[in-house]
Amino acid sequence: MTAFPARCDTLVTNGHVLTMDDAFTAIRDGAVAISKGRIAAIGPMAEAAGVAARAVIDARGGIVLPGFVNTHCHAAMVLFRGLADDRPLDGFLKAVWAAEAAHVTPETVRAGAALGLAEMALGGVTHVVDMYFHPDATVDAARHVGIGLTAGPVFIGFDGIDHLPWPERLRFAEAFVTRHRGTEGLDLMLMPHSAYTLDAAQLAEVTALSERLGVPVHIHAAEAPSEMALVAARHGTTPVRALDRAGMIRPGTLLAHAVHLDDAEIALLAERGVAMAHCPLSNAKLASGAARLCDLRSAGAVTSLGTDGAASGNDLDMFRTMRLAAQMAILASGAPDALPARDVVAMATREGARAAGLGARKGRLTAGMDADLIVVDLSSPHLIPSYDPYSSLVYAAGRSDVAHVMARGRPIVADRRIVADVTSDIAAVRAVASSISASALRA
């Protein structure tokens, strides 16, 4: 442990600190010192007794751990929460794409993203990988909420709701990366939608642009049986093999879902250093299937957790995501220890950071890392007693138990309240919903 400084910006006290380092180091009566947006020191309370701090957060015996990294989301799609329920992926997409065509603008994306990001922050998310149209609007929303963001230009093989033909889409992508490279709190990825919305030449062009710009790729892959059929018809193979032909199966690539994989593909992803964003909530709700999570982990692949968008999963809750990931792994394997609780928490924190290419600065509470942390209050009846903090987080806690959230050393949730004012964003989202409801009544 690093010695505590004489002074710091913020001191988190009286917490059961889970560092989420590789050894799962925990300090039952611990403190965390934060200076200039980074972790300055972690250790027992006794060693922090003389520290002078500008601000003190008393964890009151709660759990202090790294903020969650949500590795796959479409934050602005809170606009369509509950709009297309009780449908498989293809029917869901048909309904949502029609609503998007009518209602998605930079302004509605800004409002929807702000509301979605605030929802995530209230549930302990400090960084999110977000794929959606009009990404500049999401960047602005993340800046307002204070949450960390990985964003990038979306690639789709037809004129999408942003009305960009393919050549213009490529130009926009390069300009977006150039404009935002080095922006505080923002990391960049290229966001091709999928192998079923892009042809082989387009996938290869995105790979080439990724290599030239030095920006990794995030893409949907092998999510549902309907996708498998579409990709087979379009590419004559599976999604993972189509992406491999295009050069995308390489270190740094992050696949969303990766549900329908064969043994050879699992071995390939592990060998190439490709990460997977597991989204059990939407996979279950859309009947897409159960990912071979334990097989991927056994092969050595980096596995992380994503909420997906609120249109497909209805909420953006990493606690529910952790719980369902564990339960689905147990059911699929028939072994109650298939995915231990502490490994699930690791997927939501340090493994999420690794999957997003941020492992050198996020996902662990150790000296020098970004001060992305959350305090989970253990005083509610459903959390008493708490014998094992990891088990409490995965199987008993919920986002209503998150008392404080800091991103890069700045409070974004304090005493269970979002710091940013999202009142106007809530009103704007409600206005879109009213318009959609009115349209449905006229139909």
C-alpha positions as CSV (number, residue, x, y, z in Angstrom):
1,M,0.0,0.0,0.0
2,T,1.1,3.6,-0.7
3,A,1.6,5.8,2.3
4,F,-1.1,8.4,2.8
5,P,-0.3,12.0,1.9
6,A,-0.5,14.8,4.5
7,R,-3.2,16.4,2.4
8,C,-5.7,15.4,-0.3
9,D,-8.7,16.6,-2.2
10,T,-11.1,14.0,-1.0
11,L,-10.8,11.3,1.7
12,V,-13.3,8.4,1.7
13,T,-13.4,6.9,5.2
14,N,-14.8,4.0,7.1
15,G,-15.3,1.7,4.2
16,H,-14.9,-2.0,3.3
17,V,-12.6,-1.2,0.4
18,L,-12.5,-3.7,-2.4
19,T,-9.5,-2.7,-4.6
20,M,-10.4,-5.2,-7.3
21,D,-6.7,-5.7,-8.0
22,D,-5.6,-9.1,-9.3
23,A,-5.2,-10.4,-5.8
24,F,-8.7,-9.1,-4.8
25,T,-7.1,-7.2,-2.0
26,A,-9.7,-5.9,0.5
27,I,-9.4,-3.6,3.6
28,R,-12.3,-4.0,6.0
29,D,-11.9,-0.7,7.8
30,G,-10.3,1.3,5.1
31,A,-9.8,4.7,3.6
32,V,-9.1,6.1,0.1
33,A,-7.3,9.4,-0.5
34,I,-7.9,11.2,-3.8
35,S,-5.9,14.0,-5.3
36,K,-6.1,15.6,-8.7
37,G,-8.6,13.1,-10.0
38,R,-6.5,10.0,-9.1
39,I,-6.1,7.6,-6.3
40,A,-3.4,8.9,-4.0
41,A,-3.4,6.2,-1.4
42,I,-5.4,3.3,0.0
43,G,-5.0,1.7,3.4
44,P,-6.4,1.1,6.9
45,M,-8.3,3.9,8.6
46,A,-5.6,4.0,11.3
47,E,-3.0,5.1,8.7
48,A,-5.3,7.9,7.4
49,A,-5.9,9.5,10.8
50,G,-3.8,12.6,10.2
51,V,-4.8,13.3,6.6
52,A,-6.1,16.8,6.0
53,A,-8.8,16.6,3.2
54,R,-10.8,19.3,1.5
55,A,-13.8,16.9,1.5
56,V,-14.6,13.8,3.4
57,I,-17.1,11.1,2.4
58,D,-18.0,8.8,5.2
59,A,-18.8,5.3,3.9
60,R,-20.4,4.4,7.2
61,G,-19.2,0.8,6.9
62,G,-20.4,0.4,3.4
63,I,-18.5,-1.1,0.5
64,V,-16.1,1.1,-1.5
65,L,-15.2,-0.3,-4.9
66,P,-14.2,0.8,-8.4
67,G,-17.0,2.3,-10.5
68,F,-18.7,0.0,-12.9
69,V,-17.6,0.0,-16.6
70,N,-20.6,-0.7,-18.8
71,T,-19.0,-2.0,-22.0
72,H,-22.1,-2.0,-24.3
73,C,-24.9,0.5,-24.3
74,H,-27.1,2.8,-26.4
75,A,-27.8,5.4,-23.8
76,A,-30.1,7.6,-25.9
77,M,-32.4,4.7,-26.5
78,V,-34.1,5.4,-23.2
79,L,-36.3,7.3,-25.6
80,F,-37.8,4.0,-26.6
81,R,-37.9,2.2,-23.3
82,G,-40.7,-0.4,-23.3
83,L,-41.8,0.5,-26.9
84,A,-41.1,-2.9,-28.5
85,D,-41.4,-5.5,-25.7
86,D,-42.3,-9.1,-26.1
87,R,-40.6,-9.5,-29.5
88,P,-37.5,-11.3,-30.8
89,L,-34.6,-9.3,-32.0
90,D,-35.8,-9.0,-35.6
91,G,-39.2,-7.8,-34.6
92,F,-37.8,-5.5,-32.0
93,L,-35.4,-3.9,-34.5
94,K,-38.2,-3.4,-37.0
95,A,-40.3,-1.4,-34.5
96,V,-37.4,0.5,-33.0
97,W,-35.9,1.5,-36.3
98,A,-39.2,2.9,-37.4
99,A,-39.4,5.0,-34.2
100,E,-35.8,6.2,-34.6
101,A,-36.5,7.3,-38.2
102,A,-39.3,9.5,-37.0
103,H,-37.9,10.9,-33.7
104,V,-34.1,10.7,-33.5
105,T,-32.3,14.1,-34.0
106,P,-29.2,15.5,-32.3
107,E,-31.4,17.2,-29.8
108,T,-33.4,14.1,-28.8
109,V,-30.2,12.1,-28.6
110,R,-28.7,14.7,-26.3
111,A,-31.7,14.6,-24.0
112,G,-32.0,10.8,-24.1
113,A,-28.3,10.3,-23.5
114,A,-28.3,12.6,-20.6
115,L,-31.2,10.8,-19.0
116,G,-29.6,7.4,-19.7
117,L,-26.2,8.4,-18.4
118,A,-27.7,9.9,-15.3
119,E,-29.6,6.6,-14.7
120,M,-26.3,4.7,-15.1
121,A,-24.4,7.0,-12.7
122,L,-27.1,6.6,-10.1
123,G,-26.4,2.9,-10.3
124,G,-22.6,3.1,-9.9
125,V,-21.4,3.3,-13.5
126,T,-18.5,5.6,-14.0
127,H,-17.6,4.8,-17.6
128,V,-19.7,3.5,-20.5
129,V,-19.0,2.3,-24.0
130,D,-21.8,3.8,-26.0
131,M,-22.8,3.2,-29.6
132,Y,-25.4,5.4,-31.2
133,F,-26.1,7.9,-34.0
134,H,-25.2,11.6,-33.5
135,P,-22.3,10.8,-31.1
136,D,-21.4,14.4,-30.6
137,A,-24.7,14.8,-28.7
138,T,-23.8,11.9,-26.4
139,V,-20.4,13.4,-25.8
140,D,-22.0,16.6,-24.7
141,A,-24.4,14.7,-22.5
142,A,-21.6,12.8,-20.8
143,R,-19.7,16.1,-20.2
144,H,-22.8,17.4,-18.5
145,V,-23.4,14.4,-16.3
146,G,-19.7,14.0,-15.6
147,I,-19.5,10.3,-16.5
148,G,-16.6,8.8,-18.5
149,L,-17.5,7.8,-22.0
150,T,-16.2,5.8,-24.9
151,A,-17.9,6.9,-28.1
152,G,-17.4,6.9,-31.8
153,P,-18.9,7.2,-35.2
154,V,-21.5,4.5,-36.2
155,F,-21.2,2.6,-39.5
156,I,-24.2,1.1,-41.1
157,G,-24.4,0.0,-44.7
158,F,-27.3,2.1,-45.7
159,D,-28.4,5.7,-45.2
160,G,-29.3,5.5,-41.5
161,I,-31.3,7.8,-39.3
162,D,-28.4,10.3,-39.5
163,H,-28.9,10.3,-43.3
164,L,-25.2,9.8,-44.1
165,P,-24.3,8.0,-47.3
166,W,-21.3,5.7,-47.0
167,P,-18.6,8.1,-48.4
168,E,-19.8,10.8,-46.1
169,R,-20.0,8.4,-43.2
170,L,-16.3,7.6,-43.6
171,R,-15.4,11.3,-43.8
172,F,-17.5,12.1,-40.7
173,A,-15.8,9.2,-38.8
174,E,-12.3,10.6,-39.4
175,A,-13.4,14.1,-38.5
176,F,-15.0,12.9,-35.3
177,V,-11.9,11.1,-34.2
178,T,-9.6,14.0,-35.1
179,R,-11.9,16.5,-33.3
180,H,-12.2,14.5,-30.1
181,R,-8.8,12.9,-29.7
182,G,-7.4,13.9,-26.3
183,T,-10.7,15.2,-24.9
184,E,-10.8,14.8,-21.1
185,G,-13.1,12.0,-20.0
186,L,-13.6,10.7,-23.6
187,D,-12.1,7.6,-25.2
188,L,-12.7,6.7,-28.8
189,M,-13.7,3.6,-30.8
190,L,-15.1,3.0,-34.3
191,M,-18.6,1.6,-34.0
192,P,-19.6,-0.5,-37.1
193,H,-23.1,-1.9,-36.3
194,S,-22.8,-5.5,-37.4
195,A,-22.0,-7.9,-40.2
196,Y,-25.7,-8.1,-41.1
197,T,-25.9,-4.3,-41.9
198,L,-22.5,-4.1,-43.6
199,D,-21.1,-5.9,-46.5
200,A,-17.6,-7.4,-46.7
201,A,-16.0,-4.4,-48.4
202,Q,-17.5,-2.0,-45.9
203,L,-16.3,-4.0,-43.0
204,A,-12.8,-4.1,-44.5
205,E,-12.9,-0.3,-45.0
206,V,-13.7,0.2,-41.3
207,T,-10.8,-2.1,-40.3
208,A,-8.5,0.0,-42.5
209,L,-9.7,3.2,-41.0
210,S,-9.3,1.8,-37.5
211,E,-5.7,0.9,-38.3
212,R,-4.9,4.2,-39.8
213,L,-6.4,6.3,-37.0
214,G,-5.2,4.0,-34.2
215,V,-8.7,3.6,-32.8
216,P,-10.2,0.1,-31.9
217,V,-13.5,-1.3,-33.0
218,H,-16.7,-2.1,-31.1
219,I,-19.3,-4.1,-33.0
220,H,-22.4,-6.4,-32.5
221,A,-21.7,-10.0,-33.3
222,A,-23.5,-13.3,-33.1
223,E,-26.4,-11.9,-30.9
224,A,-29.4,-14.0,-32.0
225,P,-30.5,-16.8,-34.4
226,S,-32.0,-14.3,-36.8
227,E,-28.6,-12.5,-37.1
228,M,-26.9,-15.8,-37.8
229,A,-29.2,-16.5,-40.7
230,L,-28.9,-12.9,-42.1
231,V,-25.1,-13.1,-42.0
232,A,-25.0,-16.6,-43.5
233,A,-27.1,-15.3,-46.4
234,R,-25.0,-12.1,-46.8
235,H,-21.5,-13.4,-46.1
236,G,-21.8,-17.2,-46.5
237,T,-20.4,-17.7,-43.0
238,T,-20.9,-16.8,-39.3
239,P,-20.5,-13.3,-37.9
240,V,-17.2,-13.9,-36.2
241,R,-15.7,-15.5,-39.4
242,A,-17.0,-12.6,-41.5
243,L,-15.4,-10.2,-39.1
244,D,-12.2,-12.2,-39.2
245,R,-12.1,-12.1,-43.0
246,A,-12.4,-8.3,-42.7
247,G,-9.4,-8.2,-40.3
248,M,-11.5,-7.1,-37.2
249,I,-10.7,-10.2,-35.0
250,R,-7.6,-8.7,-33.5
251,P,-6.4,-7.2,-30.2
252,G,-8.5,-4.3,-29.0
253,T,-11.7,-5.3,-30.7
254,L,-14.8,-5.4,-28.4
255,L,-17.7,-7.7,-29.5
256,A,-21.1,-7.0,-28.1
257,H,-23.1,-10.1,-27.2
258,A,-21.1,-13.0,-28.8
259,V,-23.8,-15.4,-27.9
260,H,-23.7,-17.9,-30.7
261,L,-20.1,-19.1,-31.0
262,D,-18.6,-22.5,-31.8
263,D,-15.6,-23.9,-30.1
264,A,-13.2,-22.8,-32.8
265,E,-14.5,-19.2,-32.6
266,I,-14.1,-19.2,-28.8
267,A,-10.5,-20.3,-29.2
268,L,-9.9,-17.7,-31.9
269,L,-11.3,-14.8,-29.8
270,A,-9.1,-15.8,-26.8
271,E,-6.0,-16.2,-29.0
272,R,-6.4,-12.9,-30.7
273,G,-7.2,-10.9,-27.6
274,V,-10.7,-10.0,-28.6
275,A,-13.0,-8.9,-25.7
276,M,-16.7,-9.7,-25.2
277,A,-19.4,-7.5,-23.7
278,H,-21.9,-9.9,-22.2
279,C,-25.4,-8.4,-22.1
280,P,-27.6,-11.0,-20.3
281,L,-30.6,-8.7,-19.7
282,S,-31.3,-8.1,-23.4
283,N,-30.2,-11.6,-24.5
284,A,-32.8,-13.1,-22.1
285,K,-35.5,-10.5,-22.9
286,L,-35.2,-10.9,-26.6
287,A,-34.8,-14.7,-26.4
288,S,-31.5,-14.3,-28.2
289,G,-29.8,-17.1,-26.3
290,A,-27.4,-17.7,-23.5
291,A,-23.8,-16.8,-24.2
292,R,-21.1,-19.4,-23.5
293,L,-19.6,-17.2,-20.9
294,C,-17.9,-19.9,-18.9
295,D,-16.3,-21.4,-22.0
296,L,-15.0,-18.0,-23.1
297,R,-13.5,-17.4,-19.6
298,S,-12.0,-20.9,-19.5
299,A,-10.4,-20.2,-22.9
300,G,-8.8,-17.0,-21.6
301,A,-11.0,-14.4,-23.3
302,V,-11.6,-11.1,-21.7
303,T,-15.3,-11.0,-20.6
304,S,-17.1,-7.9,-19.4
305,L,-20.7,-6.7,-18.8
306,G,-23.0,-4.4,-20.7
307,T,-26.6,-3.3,-20.1
308,D,-27.3,-2.8,-23.8
309,G,-29.9,-0.1,-24.4
310,A,-33.1,0.6,-22.4
311,A,-35.1,-0.2,-25.5
312,S,-34.0,-3.9,-25.4
313,G,-33.3,-4.3,-21.7
314,N,-35.6,-1.6,-20.3
315,D,-33.2,-0.4,-17.7
316,L,-29.5,0.3,-17.4
317,D,-28.8,-1.5,-14.2
318,M,-25.4,-3.1,-13.7
319,F,-26.5,-4.8,-10.4
320,R,-29.2,-6.7,-12.3
321,T,-26.8,-7.4,-15.1
322,M,-24.2,-8.9,-12.6
323,R,-26.9,-11.0,-11.0
324,L,-28.4,-12.4,-14.2
325,A,-24.9,-13.0,-15.6
326,A,-24.1,-15.2,-12.6
327,Q,-27.4,-17.0,-12.6
328,M,-27.4,-17.7,-16.3
329,A,-23.8,-19.1,-16.0
330,I,-24.9,-21.3,-13.1
331,L,-28.0,-22.6,-15.0
332,A,-26.0,-23.2,-18.2
333,S,-23.2,-25.1,-16.5
334,G,-25.2,-26.9,-13.7
335,A,-22.5,-25.8,-11.3
336,P,-23.3,-23.3,-8.5
337,D,-19.6,-22.2,-8.5
338,A,-19.4,-21.7,-12.2
339,L,-19.0,-18.0,-11.9
340,P,-18.2,-16.9,-8.3
341,A,-19.5,-13.5,-7.1
342,R,-16.2,-11.9,-6.9
343,D,-15.4,-12.8,-10.5
344,V,-18.7,-11.2,-11.6
345,V,-17.8,-8.0,-9.7
346,A,-14.4,-8.2,-11.5
347,M,-16.2,-8.4,-14.9
348,A,-18.1,-5.2,-14.0
349,T,-15.0,-3.3,-12.9
350,R,-11.4,-4.3,-13.8
351,E,-12.3,-6.7,-16.7
352,G,-14.7,-4.1,-18.1
353,A,-11.9,-1.6,-18.1
354,R,-9.6,-4.1,-19.8
355,A,-12.2,-4.9,-22.4
356,A,-12.6,-1.2,-23.2
357,G,-8.8,-0.7,-23.5
358,L,-8.7,1.3,-20.2
359,G,-7.1,-1.2,-17.9
360,A,-4.0,0.9,-17.3
361,R,-6.1,3.7,-15.6
362,K,-9.5,2.4,-14.6
363,G,-11.2,-0.6,-13.0
364,R,-9.0,-0.9,-9.8
365,L,-8.6,1.1,-6.7
366,T,-4.8,1.4,-6.6
367,A,-2.5,4.3,-6.3
368,G,-2.2,6.3,-9.6
369,M,-5.5,5.0,-11.1
370,D,-8.4,7.3,-12.0
371,A,-10.5,8.0,-9.0
372,D,-13.6,6.3,-10.3
373,L,-15.3,4.8,-7.3
374,I,-18.6,4.1,-5.7
375,V,-19.9,3.7,-2.1
376,V,-22.6,1.1,-1.5
377,D,-24.6,1.6,1.6
378,L,-25.2,-1.6,3.6
379,S,-27.7,-0.3,6.0
380,S,-30.9,-1.4,4.3
381,P,-32.7,-4.6,5.6
382,H,-32.0,-6.6,2.4
383,L,-28.2,-6.2,3.0
384,I,-28.1,-7.2,6.6
385,P,-26.0,-9.2,7.5
386,S,-23.3,-9.0,4.9
387,Y,-20.9,-11.9,5.3
388,D,-19.2,-11.6,1.9
389,P,-19.1,-8.2,0.2
390,Y,-18.9,-9.7,-3.3
391,S,-22.0,-11.9,-2.7
392,S,-23.8,-8.9,-1.2
393,L,-23.1,-6.8,-4.3
394,V,-24.1,-9.5,-6.8
395,Y,-27.1,-11.2,-5.1
396,A,-28.6,-8.7,-2.7
397,A,-27.6,-5.1,-3.5
398,G,-29.3,-2.8,-6.1
399,R,-28.7,0.6,-7.5
400,S,-30.8,2.2,-4.8
401,D,-28.0,1.3,-2.4
402,V,-25.5,3.4,-4.2
403,A,-24.8,6.4,-2.0
404,H,-21.9,8.1,-3.7
405,V,-20.2,8.0,-7.1
406,M,-17.0,9.7,-8.2
407,A,-15.7,9.9,-11.7
408,R,-12.1,11.1,-12.1
409,G,-12.2,12.4,-8.6
410,R,-15.4,14.5,-9.1
411,P,-18.7,13.6,-7.4
412,I,-21.4,12.8,-9.9
413,V,-23.8,11.2,-7.3
414,A,-23.9,12.5,-3.8
415,D,-26.2,11.1,-1.1
416,R,-28.1,9.1,-3.8
417,R,-28.8,12.2,-5.9
418,I,-27.4,13.0,-9.3
419,V,-25.3,16.1,-9.2
420,A,-26.1,17.3,-12.7
421,D,-29.4,19.0,-13.4
422,V,-31.3,16.7,-15.9
423,T,-34.7,18.3,-15.4
424,S,-34.9,19.7,-18.9
425,D,-33.7,16.3,-20.4
426,I,-36.5,14.5,-18.6
427,A,-39.0,16.9,-20.0
428,A,-37.6,16.5,-23.5
429,V,-37.7,12.7,-23.3
430,R,-41.3,12.8,-22.0
431,A,-42.2,15.0,-25.0
432,V,-40.8,12.5,-27.4
433,A,-42.7,9.7,-25.7
434,S,-45.9,11.7,-25.9
435,S,-45.4,12.2,-29.6
436,I,-44.8,8.5,-30.1
437,S,-47.9,7.7,-28.2
438,A,-50.0,10.2,-30.2
439,S,-48.6,8.7,-33.4
440,A,-49.6,5.2,-32.3
441,L,-53.1,6.3,-31.5
442,R,-53.4,7.9,-35.0
443,A,-52.1,4.7,-36.7
